[in-house]
Amino acid sequence: MIILTCDKISKSFGIDKVLDQVSFSVYKGTCTGIVGGNGAGKTTLFKIIAGLLEQDQGQIHKGADINIGYLAQNDSIDSNNSIWEELLVVFKPLIAMEEGLRDLELEISKHTDTNTDEYKCLAEKYSSLMDDFQKKDGYGYESQMRGVLIGLGFTPDEFYQPIWQLSGGQKTRLALAKLLLSKPDLLLLDEPTNHLDLDAIKWLEGFLKAYEGTIILISHDRYFLDSLCSSIIEIENNKATVFTGNYTDYQKRKRLESESQAKKYELQQKEIARQEAIIKRYRQYNREKSIRAAESRQKALDKMTLIEKPSYSQDIRLSFKCKSQSGIDVLKVKGLSMGFDDKTLFRDISFQIQKGDRVGIIGGNGTGKTTLFKLLLGQLKALDGTIEYGTGLDIGYYEQEQKDLNMANSLLDEISNSFPYLTMTQIRSTLALFLFKGDDVFKRVADLSGGERGRLILAKLMLAQNNFLLLDEPTNHLDMASKEVLENALEDYDGSILVVSHDRYFLNKIVNRILVLENETIKEYLGNYDDYIEKEKLLRLQDQEKNLAKEQLTKTAIREERRKKQEAIRRKRDHARLLEETEKEIKGLEDELKELEIKLSDPKLYEDREVMLKTQQQYSKVKSTLDERYEKWLEMQEGQD
């Protein structure tokens, strides 16, 4: 079922056309990704769909009663509220229902007679409201709030923090939490992974995978798009093209279609040139028959549907080389500890890097990843531990905050000051490789965008030709095309790499080892990011199996203990019963023995020899049996003690 259709949407700002005849449909329950370069019109399209911006041409068709949620709409959060109070706004209808139930309970409690019409009316109303309340998970909304807040990186201590105290990134995460809890039918997410660490991104992925509504998202996180999307809409040259599949599928299809179009265009151009050459020769003959033939071919040529010339986007050109080779051992970290103001980041961590290693460092915000880099660069001093560098090591550093650039410099000066041996022609040529052409080279670094500064840092790294690269979030400010160029360059690089990144797609392509900083320690996993995830799943499964085995062992032990107790009770009960039976038997034998003694003391017994002998034998037998029973009784008494 189609939930949204954009039909020939066009939008311009002044003379700048942003969207031109954009058409596509979105199906209910799907997740669609929108990709395109910076300024391609992705956010403009979102605002048109959300009704925040009017299109110049075209129509938006939405399903009946469709509720659309757009992150920008939640930017107007009340700074006077706490985080918890702001999220409670989403559940005002449920809270009102809960208050209504309490009021009805109070009214019902006042009625002692349950047979009155008024009581029955109140009871029916209460039952109906309770059913509605339970269907909407009225008892679970606070649990939902806690889950979303913790998933997006808020700690329980922050739940009641006033919003005015939050950073910009925290406010964005709060706005996202509010939007997710509102559960709109159509969810529009514009770069939802911004300001999220890796754990929060993974949580958001899981949340969106289970989301029952429809999702359209703009993201530069290619792994995120791969994980969630079943279709990709590319905005390029103001047009929209729909591709089935995730981001990787889109990339493959895009590359194949571009190659196919280029071949078709080239073949058609050759055919046009051939036909034009024939027409020219026919006209040169200047005979009636040849002129008619030339005109006929020209008409056919004019009717030919021309294949559009492929548009090749300008990508940066980047390659990393080493001007010298390092030794086999590049870096050894032993027992390193670091912290600030009584807060420990990590303690006693150790790892090593050898020539050719490509190691990725991941971990939550505040675990000390960037601090570790500063320790390796000698910008900070560790509390404990040692750092040993290999021979012939030449370190290059990409700083995510881009503070290594001189903001007052022009681009020319920035390169010239770092590499004074280069000529102006060489500097201009290098900057051109990174899309800084013409008068762009005279721009101040301070006037560049984050992405442009990222390209400038990469240009300097390329020129430096270091043999060991420390890269701190190198893809943060780059568009998708530039990320892919960087990845290709690093794949061909023959030096060593240590990179901090939350770009999982990048980590999958580049690294062969993962270091995870968490809980003040470091864990090492061989392979790329997906290998790490698989090993984590396996370890969790093994832990679950161990816990299950322990649980089973505990249950077995409990059952055995219970069985032993029951057996002891049974034995005690049987022992008491046997003791009682023995005592009864002894009493009976004692009574019988007394009767026999009375008989044996009677003189008349001895008048009949046969009866006397029989009585004496009976007496001996009873006495013997009684003695045995006494011994048995004594043993049973000792056993009872």
QUIGIUR-V855169 format. One record per residue. RES is the residue in three letters. OMEGA is omega in whole degrees, 0 to 359 (999 if undefined). D_LAST is the distance of its C-alpha to the last C-alpha in whole Angstrom. Layout:
BEGIN
{{RES OMEGA D_LAST} {RES OMEGA D_LAST}}
END
This chain:
BEGIN
{{MET 180 81} {ILE 180 84} {ILE 183 82} {LEU 174 85} {THR 171 89} {CYS 185 91} {ASP 176 94} {LYS 180 97} {ILE 176 96} {SER 179 98} {LYS 176 98} {SER 171 100} {PHE 186 100} {GLY 180 104} {ILE 182 106} {ASP 177 102} {LYS 181 101} {VAL 179 97} {LEU 183 96} {ASP 176 99} {GLN 181 98} {VAL 182 95} {SER 174 93} {PHE 177 90} {SER 179 87} {VAL 183 83} {TYR 182 81} {LYS 176 78} {GLY 181 75} {THR 174 76} {CYS 183 76} {THR 177 80} {GLY 176 80} {ILE 181 84} {VAL 180 85} {GLY 181 88} {GLY 176 90} {ASN 180 90} {GLY 182 92} {ALA 179 92} {GLY 183 92} {LYS 181 88} {THR 176 87} {THR 178 90} {LEU 178 89} {PHE 182 86} {LYS 177 88} {ILE 179 90} {ILE 182 87} {ALA 180 86} {GLY 180 89} {LEU 182 89} {LEU 182 92} {GLU 176 95} {GLN 177 97} {ASP 180 100} {GLN 176 100} {GLY 184 98} {GLN 171 95} {ILE 178 92} {HIS 181 90} {LYS 175 87} {GLY 182 84} {ALA 176 84} {ASP 179 82} {ILE 178 81} {ASN 183 79} {ILE 176 80} {GLY 181 78} {TYR 187 80} {LEU 183 78} {ALA 181 81} {GLN 182 81} {ASN 180 78} {ASP 182 80} {SER 178 80} {ILE 184 77} {ASP 184 77} {SER 179 76} {ASN 179 75} {ASN 166 72} {SER 178 69} {ILE 182 68} {TRP 180 65} {GLU 181 68} {GLU 179 70} {LEU 178 68} {LEU 178 67} {VAL 180 71} {VAL 187 70} {PHE 179 68} {LYS 179 70} {PRO 179 71} {LEU 180 67} {ILE 177 66} {ALA 177 69} {MET 180 67} {GLU 177 64} {GLU 177 66} {GLY 178 67} {LEU 179 64} {ARG 179 62} {ASP 180 66} {LEU 178 65} {GLU 179 62} {LEU 179 63} {GLU 182 66} {ILE 182 63} {SER 181 61} {LYS 183 64} {HIS 178 64} {THR 180 62} {ASP 183 64} {THR 182 63} {ASN 181 66} {THR 179 69} {ASP 181 71} {GLU 179 71} {TYR 181 67} {LYS 179 67} {CYS 179 70} {LEU 181 68} {ALA 179 65} {GLU 179 67} {LYS 179 68} {TYR 180 65} {SER 180 64} {SER 181 67} {LEU 179 66} {MET 178 63} {ASP 180 63} {ASP 181 66} {PHE 181 64} {GLN 178 61} {LYS 180 63} {LYS 178 65} {ASP 183 61} {GLY 180 61} {TYR 186 58} {GLY 187 58} {TYR 178 61} {GLU 176 59} {SER 176 57} {GLN 180 60} {MET 180 62} {ARG 182 59} {GLY 181 59} {VAL 181 63} {LEU 180 63} {ILE 178 60} {GLY 181 62} {LEU 170 65} {GLY 176 64} {PHE 176 63} {THR 178 60} {PRO 179 58} {ASP 183 60} {GLU 187 63} {PHE 185 63} {TYR 177 64} {GLN 178 67} {PRO 184 70} {ILE 183 72} {TRP 179 75} {GLN 185 73} {LEU 173 73} {SER 178 74} {GLY 179 77} {GLY 178 74} {GLN 178 72} {LYS 178 74} {THR 179 75} {ARG 178 71} {LEU 178 71} {ALA 178 74} {LEU 178 72} {ALA 181 69} {LYS 180 71} {LEU 181 73} {LEU 180 70} {LEU 180 68} {SER 174 71} {LYS 178 71} {PRO 178 75} {ASP 179 76} {LEU 184 78} {LEU 178 77} {LEU 184 79} {LEU 180 78} {ASP 182 80} {GLU 184 78} {PRO 183 75} {THR 175 73} {ASN 178 75} {HIS 178 73} {LEU 173 70} {ASP 187 68} {LEU 180 67} {ASP 180 63} {ALA 178 65} {ILE 179 68} {LYS 177 65} {TRP 181 63} {LEU 177 67} {GLU 180 67} {GLY 180 64} {PHE 184 65} {LEU 177 68} {LYS 181 67} {ALA 185 65} {TYR 185 68} {GLU 180 69} {GLY 181 73} {THR 185 76} {ILE 167 76} {ILE 183 79} {LEU 171 79} {ILE 180 81} {SER 170 79} {HIS 180 80} {ASP 187 76} {ARG 177 77} {TYR 178 73} {PHE 178 73} {LEU 179 76} {ASP 185 75} {SER 190 71} {LEU 195 72} {CYS 173 76} {SER 175 77} {SER 181 81} {ILE 174 83} {ILE 179 86} {GLU 173 88} {ILE 182 91} {GLU 182 94} {ASN 176 97} {ASN 182 97} {LYS 178 96} {ALA 176 92} {THR 183 91} {VAL 177 88} {PHE 177 86} {THR 179 83} {GLY 181 80} {ASN 185 78} {TYR 180 80} {THR 176 79} {ASP 179 81} {TYR 180 84} {GLN 181 84} {LYS 180 85} {ARG 180 87} {LYS 181 89} {ARG 180 90} {LEU 180 91} {GLU 178 93} {SER 179 95} {GLU 180 95} {SER 180 97} {GLN 180 99} {ALA 179 100} {LYS 180 101} {LYS 179 103} {TYR 182 105} {GLU 179 106} {LEU 180 107} {GLN 178 109} {GLN 177 111} {LYS 179 112} {GLU 178 113} {ILE 180 115} {ALA 179 116} {ARG 180 118} {GLN 179 119} {GLU 177 121} {ALA 178 122} {ILE 179 124} {ILE 180 125} {LYS 180 127} {ARG 179 128} {TYR 182 129} {ARG 180 131} {GLN 178 133} {TYR 175 135} {ASN 174 136} {ARG 185 137} {GLU 182 137} {LYS 182 134} {SER 178 132} {ILE 178 132} {ARG 179 131} {ALA 179 128} {ALA 180 127} {GLU 179 127} {SER 179 125} {ARG 180 122} {GLN 178 122} {LYS 179 122} {ALA 179 119} {LEU 180 117} {ASP 181 118} {LYS 182 116} {MET 175 113} {THR 185 110} {LEU 175 109} {ILE 182 105} {GLU 179 104} {LYS 181 104} {PRO 178 100} {SER 180 100} {TYR 179 98} {SER 179 96} {GLN 178 96} {ASP 176 93} {ILE 178 93} {ARG 190 93} {LEU 172 91} {SER 179 90} {PHE 176 88} {LYS 177 89} {CYS 178 88} {LYS 175 91} {SER 182 88} {GLN 177 85} {SER 173 82} {GLY 181 80} {ILE 178 77} {ASP 182 74} {VAL 186 75} {LEU 174 73} {LYS 178 69} {VAL 183 67} {LYS 172 64} {GLY 185 61} {LEU 177 64} {SER 181 63} {MET 177 65} {GLY 180 64} {PHE 172 66} {ASP 177 65} {ASP 176 62} {LYS 180 62} {THR 176 60} {LEU 176 62} {PHE 181 61} {ARG 172 59} {ASP 179 59} {ILE 181 61} {SER 172 62} {PHE 177 65} {GLN 180 68} {ILE 177 71} {GLN 184 73} {LYS 179 77} {GLY 178 77} {ASP 175 74} {ARG 191 74} {VAL 177 71} {GLY 176 70} {ILE 177 68} {ILE 180 66} {GLY 181 64} {GLY 176 64} {ASN 177 66} {GLY 180 66} {THR 173 64} {GLY 183 66} {LYS 180 68} {THR 177 72} {THR 178 71} {LEU 178 70} {PHE 181 73} {LYS 175 75} {LEU 180 72} {LEU 181 74} {LEU 180 77} {GLY 179 77} {GLN 176 77} {LEU 178 74} {LYS 181 72} {ALA 175 68} {LEU 181 66} {ASP 177 64} {GLY 182 65} {THR 175 68} {ILE 180 70} {GLU 180 72} {TYR 179 76} {GLY 181 77} {THR 176 81} {GLY 185 84} {LEU 179 82} {ASP 190 84} {ILE 171 82} {GLY 187 83} {TYR 171 81} {TYR 183 82} {GLU 185 80} {GLN 181 79} {GLU 173 81} {GLN 181 84} {LYS 180 85} {ASP 179 86} {LEU 175 89} {ASN 186 92} {MET 182 93} {ALA 182 96} {ASN 164 97} {SER 179 99} {LEU 178 98} {LEU 181 101} {ASP 182 100} {GLU 178 96} {ILE 183 97} {SER 181 99} {ASN 181 98} {SER 183 95} {PHE 186 97} {PRO 181 100} {TYR 181 101} {LEU 175 102} {THR 178 105} {MET 179 106} {THR 179 106} {GLN 179 103} {ILE 180 101} {ARG 180 103} {SER 178 102} {THR 180 98} {LEU 179 98} {ALA 177 100} {LEU 181 97} {PHE 172 95} {LEU 173 97} {PHE 186 99} {LYS 177 102} {GLY 182 106} {ASP 178 105} {ASP 185 101} {VAL 180 101} {PHE 178 103} {LYS 173 100} {ARG 178 98} {VAL 181 94} {ALA 183 93} {ASP 181 95} {LEU 173 93} {SER 178 90} {GLY 179 87} {GLY 179 88} {GLU 177 91} {ARG 177 89} {GLY 178 87} {ARG 180 89} {LEU 178 91} {ILE 178 88} {LEU 177 88} {ALA 180 91} {LYS 178 91} {LEU 180 88} {MET 181 90} {LEU 184 93} {ALA 178 90} {GLN 179 89} {ASN 178 86} {ASN 175 83} {PHE 184 80} {LEU 170 80} {LEU 186 78} {LEU 180 78} {ASP 181 76} {GLU 185 76} {PRO 183 80} {THR 187 80} {ASN 187 79} {HIS 185 83} {LEU 173 85} {ASP 187 86} {MET 181 84} {ALA 180 87} {SER 176 87} {LYS 182 83} {GLU 177 84} {VAL 178 87} {LEU 180 85} {GLU 180 82} {ASN 180 85} {ALA 180 86} {LEU 177 82} {GLU 180 82} {ASP 184 85} {TYR 183 84} {ASP 175 83} {GLY 181 82} {SER 185 78} {ILE 168 77} {LEU 188 74} {VAL 169 74} {VAL 181 72} {SER 169 73} {HIS 177 71} {ASP 187 74} {ARG 177 71} {TYR 178 74} {PHE 180 76} {LEU 179 73} {ASN 184 72} {LYS 193 76} {ILE 194 76} {VAL 174 73} {ASN 178 71} {ARG 179 68} {ILE 171 66} {LEU 181 64} {VAL 176 62} {LEU 178 62} {GLU 178 59} {ASN 176 56} {GLU 179 58} {THR 182 58} {ILE 177 60} {LYS 184 59} {GLU 178 61} {TYR 176 62} {LEU 178 64} {GLY 181 67} {ASN 186 69} {TYR 180 67} {ASP 177 67} {ASP 178 65} {TYR 180 63} {ILE 180 62} {GLU 180 61} {LYS 176 59} {GLU 178 57} {LYS 180 56} {LEU 179 55} {LEU 178 53} {ARG 180 52} {LEU 178 51} {GLN 177 49} {ASP 179 47} {GLN 179 46} {GLU 178 45} {LYS 179 43} {ASN 179 41} {LEU 179 41} {ALA 177 39} {LYS 180 37} {GLU 179 37} {GLN 179 36} {LEU 179 33} {THR 180 32} {LYS 179 32} {THR 179 30} {ALA 179 27} {ILE 179 27} {ARG 180 27} {GLU 179 25} {GLU 179 22} {ARG 179 23} {ARG 180 22} {LYS 179 19} {LYS 179 18} {GLN 178 19} {GLU 179 18} {ALA 178 14} {ILE 180 15} {ARG 180 16} {ARG 180 14} {LYS 180 11} {ARG 179 14} {ASP 180 15} {HIS 180 12} {ALA 180 12} {ARG 179 16} {LEU 179 15} {LEU 180 13} {GLU 180 16} {GLU 179 18} {THR 179 17} {GLU 177 17} {LYS 180 20} {GLU 178 21} {ILE 179 20} {LYS 179 22} {GLY 180 25} {LEU 178 25} {GLU 178 25} {ASP 180 28} {GLU 181 30} {LEU 178 29} {LYS 180 31} {GLU 180 34} {LEU 178 35} {GLU 177 34} {ILE 179 37} {LYS 182 39} {LEU 179 39} {SER 180 40} {ASP 182 43} {PRO 182 46} {LYS 182 48} {LEU 187 45} {TYR 177 47} {GLU 179 50} {ASP 185 49} {ARG 184 48} {GLU 180 47} {VAL 180 45} {MET 181 43} {LEU 180 42} {LYS 180 41} {THR 178 39} {GLN 178 38} {GLN 179 37} {GLN 179 35} {TYR 180 33} {SER 181 32} {LYS 181 31} {VAL 181 28} {LYS 179 27} {SER 179 26} {THR 179 25} {LEU 178 23} {ASP 178 21} {GLU 182 20} {ARG 176 18} {TYR 179 17} {GLU 179 16} {LYS 181 14} {TRP 178 13} {LEU 178 11} {GLU 181 10} {MET 178 9} {GLN 179 6} {GLU 178 5} {GLY 179 5} {GLN 178 4} {ASP 999 0}}
END
